[in-house]
């Protein structure tokens, strides 16, 4: 993603007939049975079922007092399994659950690759969704304008302009949008908002403008990531955002070494714990390691390093840690000529999916076109590939 920051700135018939006669009856009977009624005081964990208002739901992770009827969106805690009816079993809260305080947040989100409307010949969202099945995009970048005011690219406010038009096109294509706040370059909100409350207010303006399900705080460079005062301000502001918008996923995206978080990445995680920030997803950018890396191995090693840090910091199990983690890669050639091929990206996706990661993305859809020998540029990946190949792979997350 630094490319974008810098360029601004990645048998038989009988048997078959018999089966056909039996299976629908079983399916019909199953469809009419409701799970135990949801209870606001019960604790539910992954796989527990409940019913509410004539629908069955399954919990995706730990939850209590989150109504299935209003928390069953794409990234919410409950999965809506459809209508139910008939005899409802007695209300019996689940008898099993965590014995210690559960992790907050986490949980899998749809893959949302980055797209930047102001750069790199941005493709029509309908073209990409139609060709790949992708259901969400992360749109870059919200910066600061005139002090502590959020604006796309720091210029065009939050309404109007190329970003607002592109956002409308994404929604018209049936996809969700996650605004990315920050990045590698430009005038950012973190340093320009003078207090936690002011920064939280700026983030809230973005949430209110678009009715968001998630925000991505892309914290990079010396002005935010390596500035401890600004790091703490961002974490404090995100704590306020989570308190005021409990259903909005908070994501922090930051760089890494080949073995896991650097000093500043480690500090970010530990300060999130110390300040009670309640971050949902910690997403690392495993690229720009210095060139020549085996990108699959480097990505896995970096991710395992983050997992271990989350475990020691928050007391998570392996699965809990993975459910709070994300990968944000760079398709094709990175700024430092590291090569991530479509085969490598598929392996990375399968690793992240198999471990239960929460987030999977890359920089950027603008570059998801082939240009073998074309170098590291804004509108293609620098390698031979089919158009939108990385996006299609990511959609399988």
Secondary structure, DSSP 8 states (H G I E B T S, - for coil): -HHHHHHT----HHHHHHHHHHHHHHHHHHHH-B-SB--TT-EE-TT-EEEETTEEEEESS-EES--TTTS-STTSSEEEEEE--S-B------S---SS----S------EEEEETTSS----HHHHHHHH---EEEEEEEEEETTTEEEETTTS-SSSHHHHHHHHHHHHTT-EEEEEEEESSS--HHHHS-SHHHHHHHHHHHHHHHT-SEEEEEE-IIIIIT-HHHHHHHHHHHHHHHHH-TTSEEEEEEE-BTTB--HHHHHHHHHHHHTT---SEEEEE---SSS---HHHHHHHHHHHHHHHHHHHH---HHHHHTTEEEEEE-EE-TT--EE-HHHHHHHHHHHHHHT-SEEEEE-GGG-S--TT--S-SSS-SS---TTHHHHHHHT-
